[in-house]
């Protein structure tokens, strides 16, 4: 958005609104988040996206006063801001709690957008060639049922979706321009179909990755037991443990390794929020200093036991301390 000031300070006012809009964001420099408006301005103007944004906001709409509002080609420069949509998608995928659902919605929206663009190009090409000039282009606007805007868009969208998905049309192209357009459409259609199949396959693989990895580990353990001829009672206990883990959906919660890639301060804060309240309820740690409690929290390791397992036996040397997070324990 450009603002023209009365005193001619065009540059200073042209970016004032932009800086206010992005004041809540920043960029990383040497591991630090920079929010200073001057540095944001300098960093933004050095990038290629600054030039694309400038080209995308050129007010070509003013030519509508001369050529009329039907010249939609004057808005093609708005497509230069498409990279903003891709950046928004990447950002939302990072912060979203349901990234797979978001990827599915993004894929559907992208496919519909391609269908829409192709329908617009088909209608523009039909207008350039002449409505109703042959059987391939859009019918004459004076024909009954083809003069409404709704019918024009739905007919073009139907033609576009059918062309890009099946590669077939009701009427073959007649001229060289039509043949060239159909050839480009076929190429784009095959690429879109390949992208859809690849994206769906990738999402399904990602969603089933944890389950497949868990089942592979379970099969490996069972094969090991069979190979070493472990007695049936112990094998049943192992199988029941795997069933318990899968039934309680704890196979994806590797609490000791899931946070391993985070820096130590972040791991400390997360561990404190997860375990500190439980640790405070233990009578032994009622009067312990908070600093020592945090150090103890970092030493905690999660353990999962299936029903019937022995945690400790009377007379064994005590080398560990257990805090029950969920479930019950009893004496045998």
C-alpha positions as CSV (number, residue, x, y, z in Angstrom):
1,X,0.0,0.0,0.0
2,X,1.5,3.3,-1.1
3,X,0.5,6.6,0.6
4,X,1.3,9.9,-1.2
5,X,2.1,12.6,1.3
6,X,1.3,16.3,0.6
7,X,4.9,17.4,1.3
8,X,6.4,14.9,-1.1
9,X,8.0,12.5,1.4
10,X,6.9,9.6,-0.7
11,X,9.4,7.0,0.5
12,X,8.9,7.7,4.2
13,X,5.1,7.4,4.0
14,X,5.0,4.6,1.5
15,X,6.3,2.1,4.0
16,X,4.9,3.5,7.2
17,X,1.7,1.4,6.9
18,X,3.7,-1.7,5.9
19,X,5.9,-1.4,9.0
20,X,2.9,-1.1,11.2
21,X,1.4,-4.2,9.7
22,X,4.5,-6.3,10.2
23,X,5.5,-4.9,13.6
24,X,4.4,-8.1,15.3
25,X,6.7,-10.3,13.2
26,X,10.4,-10.4,12.7
27,X,13.3,-12.4,11.2
28,X,16.1,-14.4,12.7
29,X,19.7,-13.0,12.6
30,X,22.5,-15.0,14.2
31,X,20.0,-16.9,16.2
32,X,18.2,-13.8,17.6
33,X,14.7,-12.6,16.7
34,X,14.9,-9.1,15.2
35,X,11.8,-6.9,15.6
36,X,13.3,-3.4,15.1
37,X,11.3,-1.6,12.4
38,X,14.4,-0.1,10.7
39,X,16.1,-3.5,10.5
40,X,12.9,-5.1,9.3
41,X,12.6,-2.4,6.6
42,X,16.2,-2.9,5.5
43,X,16.0,-6.7,5.5
44,X,12.7,-6.6,3.5
45,X,13.9,-4.2,0.8
46,X,17.0,-6.4,0.1
47,X,14.9,-9.4,-0.9
48,X,13.5,-10.3,-4.3
49,X,10.0,-10.6,-2.7
50,X,10.1,-6.8,-2.2
51,X,10.3,-6.3,-5.9
52,X,7.5,-8.9,-6.5
53,X,5.3,-7.1,-4.0
54,X,5.9,-3.8,-5.6
55,X,5.0,-5.1,-9.0
56,X,1.9,-6.8,-7.6
57,X,0.5,-3.6,-6.2
58,X,0.9,-1.5,-9.3
59,X,-2.6,0.1,-9.7
60,X,-3.4,-1.3,-13.1
61,X,-7.1,-1.2,-12.1
62,X,-7.1,2.5,-13.0
63,X,-7.2,1.4,-16.7
64,X,-10.7,0.0,-16.1
65,X,-11.9,3.6,-16.6
66,X,-10.6,3.4,-20.2
67,X,-11.1,-0.3,-21.2
68,X,-14.0,-1.3,-19.0
69,X,-14.3,-3.7,-16.0
70,X,-14.3,-6.9,-18.2
71,X,-10.6,-6.7,-18.9
72,X,-9.5,-9.0,-16.1
73,X,-6.0,-9.4,-17.6
74,X,-5.2,-6.1,-15.8
75,X,-5.2,-8.0,-12.5
76,X,-2.6,-10.6,-13.6
77,X,0.1,-8.8,-11.6
78,X,-1.8,-9.8,-8.4
79,X,-0.5,-13.4,-9.0
80,X,3.0,-12.2,-8.1
81,X,1.8,-12.4,-4.5
82,X,1.2,-16.1,-4.7
83,X,4.4,-16.7,-2.7
84,X,2.7,-15.1,0.3
85,X,0.1,-17.9,0.2
86,X,2.9,-20.5,0.2
87,X,4.6,-18.8,3.1
88,X,1.3,-18.7,5.1
89,X,0.8,-22.4,4.4
90,X,4.2,-23.3,5.7
91,X,3.8,-21.2,8.8
92,X,0.4,-22.6,9.6
93,X,1.6,-26.2,9.1
94,X,4.4,-25.5,11.7
95,X,2.1,-24.2,14.4
96,X,-1.0,-26.3,13.6
97,X,-2.0,-29.2,15.9
98,X,-3.5,-31.0,12.9
99,X,-0.9,-30.7,10.1
100,X,-2.1,-33.7,8.1
101,X,-5.7,-32.3,7.9
102,X,-4.2,-28.9,6.9
103,X,-2.1,-30.4,4.2
104,X,-5.2,-32.2,2.8
105,X,-7.2,-28.9,2.8
106,X,-4.3,-27.1,1.2
107,X,-4.1,-29.8,-1.5
108,X,-7.8,-29.6,-2.3
109,X,-7.7,-25.8,-2.4
110,X,-4.7,-25.8,-4.7
111,X,-6.4,-28.3,-7.1
112,X,-9.6,-26.2,-7.2
113,X,-7.5,-23.0,-7.8
114,X,-5.8,-24.7,-10.8
115,X,-9.2,-25.8,-12.1
116,X,-10.4,-22.2,-11.7
117,X,-7.5,-20.6,-13.5
118,X,-7.7,-23.1,-16.3
119,X,-11.4,-22.3,-16.7
120,X,-10.7,-18.6,-16.9
121,X,-8.0,-19.2,-19.6
122,X,-10.5,-21.3,-21.5
123,X,-13.1,-18.6,-21.4
124,X,-10.7,-15.9,-22.4
125,X,-9.4,-18.0,-25.3
126,X,-13.0,-18.7,-26.4
127,X,-13.6,-14.9,-26.3
128,X,-10.5,-14.2,-28.3
129,X,-11.3,-16.9,-30.9
130,X,-15.0,-16.0,-30.9
131,X,-17.9,-17.5,-28.9
132,X,-19.6,-20.2,-30.9
133,X,-17.1,-20.0,-33.8
134,X,-16.6,-23.8,-33.6
135,X,-17.7,-26.7,-31.4
136,X,-14.6,-26.5,-29.1
137,X,-15.0,-22.9,-27.8
138,X,-17.7,-21.7,-25.4
139,X,-21.1,-21.5,-27.2
140,X,-22.5,-18.2,-28.5
141,X,-23.6,-16.0,-25.6
142,X,-26.9,-15.4,-27.4
143,X,-27.8,-19.0,-27.2
144,X,-30.5,-19.9,-24.7
145,X,-29.1,-20.9,-21.4
146,X,-25.5,-19.8,-22.1
147,X,-25.9,-16.1,-21.5
148,X,-25.9,-16.1,-17.7
149,X,-22.7,-15.5,-15.7
150,X,-23.3,-18.6,-13.5
151,X,-23.6,-20.8,-16.6
152,X,-20.5,-19.3,-18.1
153,X,-18.4,-20.1,-15.1
154,X,-19.8,-23.5,-14.3
155,X,-19.5,-24.6,-17.9
156,X,-15.9,-23.4,-18.1
157,X,-15.1,-25.0,-14.7
158,X,-16.6,-28.3,-15.9
159,X,-14.6,-28.2,-19.1
160,X,-11.4,-27.4,-17.1
161,X,-11.9,-30.1,-14.4
162,X,-12.7,-32.8,-17.1
163,X,-9.8,-31.8,-19.2
164,X,-7.2,-31.8,-16.4
165,X,-8.4,-35.0,-14.8
166,X,-9.3,-37.2,-17.8
167,X,-7.7,-35.4,-20.7
168,X,-11.0,-35.7,-22.7
169,X,-13.4,-33.1,-24.0
170,X,-16.7,-33.5,-25.7
171,X,-15.5,-31.8,-28.9
172,X,-11.9,-32.0,-30.2
173,X,-10.0,-28.8,-31.0
174,X,-10.2,-27.3,-34.4
175,X,-7.5,-24.7,-34.8
176,X,-3.8,-24.6,-34.1
177,X,-4.3,-22.3,-31.1
178,X,-6.8,-24.7,-29.7
179,X,-4.5,-27.7,-30.3
180,X,-1.7,-25.9,-28.5
181,X,-3.9,-25.0,-25.5
182,X,-5.2,-28.6,-25.2
183,X,-1.6,-29.9,-25.3
184,X,-0.5,-27.6,-22.5
185,X,-3.6,-28.6,-20.6
186,X,-2.8,-32.3,-21.0
187,X,0.7,-31.7,-19.7
188,X,-0.5,-29.7,-16.7
189,X,-3.2,-32.3,-16.0
190,X,-0.7,-35.1,-15.8
191,X,1.4,-33.1,-13.5
192,X,-1.5,-32.2,-11.3
193,X,-2.6,-35.9,-11.1
194,X,0.9,-37.0,-10.2
195,X,1.1,-34.3,-7.5
196,X,-2.2,-35.4,-6.1
197,X,-1.2,-39.0,-5.9
198,X,2.2,-38.1,-4.5
199,X,0.7,-35.8,-1.8
200,X,-1.9,-38.3,-0.7
201,X,0.6,-41.1,-0.6
202,X,3.0,-38.9,1.4
203,X,0.2,-38.0,3.9
204,X,-0.9,-41.5,4.4
205,X,2.7,-42.7,4.8
206,X,3.3,-40.0,7.4
207,X,0.1,-40.8,9.3
208,X,0.9,-44.5,9.4
209,X,4.6,-44.2,10.1
210,X,4.3,-44.5,13.9
211,X,2.0,-47.4,13.7
212,X,4.1,-49.3,11.2
213,X,7.3,-48.6,13.2
214,X,5.6,-49.9,16.3
215,X,4.3,-53.1,14.6
216,X,7.8,-53.7,13.1
217,X,9.4,-53.5,16.5
218,X,6.7,-55.9,18.0
219,X,7.3,-58.4,15.2
220,X,11.0,-58.2,15.7
221,X,10.7,-58.9,19.4
222,X,8.3,-61.9,18.8
223,X,10.6,-63.4,16.3
224,X,13.5,-63.1,18.8
225,X,11.4,-64.9,21.4
226,X,10.6,-67.7,19.0
227,X,14.1,-68.0,17.8
228,X,15.4,-68.4,21.3
229,X,12.6,-70.7,22.3
230,X,11.3,-68.6,25.2
231,X,8.5,-70.3,27.2
232,X,4.9,-69.6,26.2
233,X,4.0,-67.8,29.5
234,X,6.7,-65.2,29.0
235,X,5.8,-64.8,25.4
236,X,2.2,-64.1,26.4
237,X,3.3,-61.5,28.8
238,X,5.3,-59.8,26.1
239,X,2.4,-59.8,23.7
240,X,0.1,-58.5,26.4
241,X,2.5,-55.6,27.0
242,X,2.5,-54.7,23.3
243,X,-1.3,-54.9,23.2
244,X,-1.5,-52.6,26.3
245,X,0.9,-50.1,24.7
246,X,-1.1,-50.1,21.4
247,X,-4.5,-49.9,23.2
248,X,-3.5,-47.0,25.3
249,X,-2.0,-45.2,22.3
250,X,1.4,-44.7,24.0
251,X,3.4,-46.2,21.2
252,X,4.0,-42.7,19.7
253,X,5.0,-41.1,23.0
254,X,8.6,-41.8,23.4
255,X,9.0,-39.3,26.2
256,X,12.7,-39.7,26.5
257,X,13.6,-39.1,22.9
258,X,10.8,-37.0,21.5
259,X,12.3,-33.9,22.9
260,X,16.0,-34.8,22.3
261,X,16.4,-32.3,19.5
262,X,15.3,-29.4,21.6
263,X,18.0,-27.3,23.4
264,X,18.5,-28.0,27.1
265,X,16.7,-24.8,28.4
266,X,13.5,-25.7,26.5
267,X,13.7,-29.4,27.6
268,X,14.0,-28.1,31.2
269,X,11.0,-25.9,31.0
270,X,8.9,-28.6,29.4
271,X,9.9,-31.2,31.9
272,X,9.2,-28.9,34.8
273,X,5.7,-28.1,33.5
274,X,5.0,-31.9,33.0
275,X,6.4,-33.4,36.2
276,X,6.9,-30.7,38.8
277,X,3.4,-30.7,40.2
278,X,3.5,-34.5,40.5
279,X,6.8,-34.3,42.3
280,X,5.6,-31.6,44.7
281,X,2.8,-34.0,45.9
282,X,5.4,-36.5,47.1
283,X,5.9,-36.0,50.9
284,X,9.7,-36.5,50.6
285,X,10.1,-33.5,48.4
286,X,7.6,-31.2,50.2
287,X,10.3,-29.0,51.6
288,X,12.9,-29.3,48.9
289,X,14.1,-26.1,47.2
290,X,12.7,-25.4,43.7
291,X,16.1,-25.5,42.1
292,X,16.8,-29.0,43.3
293,X,13.3,-30.1,42.2
294,X,14.1,-29.0,38.7
295,X,17.3,-31.0,38.7
296,X,15.4,-34.1,39.9
297,X,12.7,-33.6,37.2
298,X,15.4,-33.7,34.5
299,X,16.5,-37.1,35.8
300,X,13.0,-38.7,35.5
301,X,12.6,-41.4,32.9
302,X,9.2,-42.8,31.8
303,X,8.6,-46.5,32.3
304,X,5.5,-48.5,31.2
305,X,4.5,-51.7,32.9
306,X,1.8,-54.1,31.8
307,X,-0.6,-55.7,34.3
308,X,1.0,-58.5,36.4
309,X,4.6,-57.2,36.1
310,X,6.8,-57.0,39.2
311,X,8.3,-53.5,39.7
312,X,10.4,-54.5,42.7
313,X,10.7,-57.4,45.1
314,X,11.1,-57.3,48.9
315,X,14.8,-57.6,49.9
316,X,16.2,-56.2,46.6
317,X,18.6,-53.3,46.9
318,X,16.8,-50.0,46.2
319,X,18.6,-48.2,43.3
320,X,15.5,-46.5,41.8
321,X,12.5,-44.5,42.9
322,X,9.2,-44.7,41.2
323,X,6.4,-42.1,41.0
324,X,3.1,-43.5,39.7
325,X,1.8,-41.2,37.0
326,X,-1.2,-43.4,36.0
327,X,-2.5,-46.8,36.9
328,X,-2.3,-48.7,40.2
329,X,0.2,-50.8,42.0
330,X,-0.3,-53.5,44.6
331,X,1.4,-56.0,46.7
332,X,1.8,-59.6,45.6
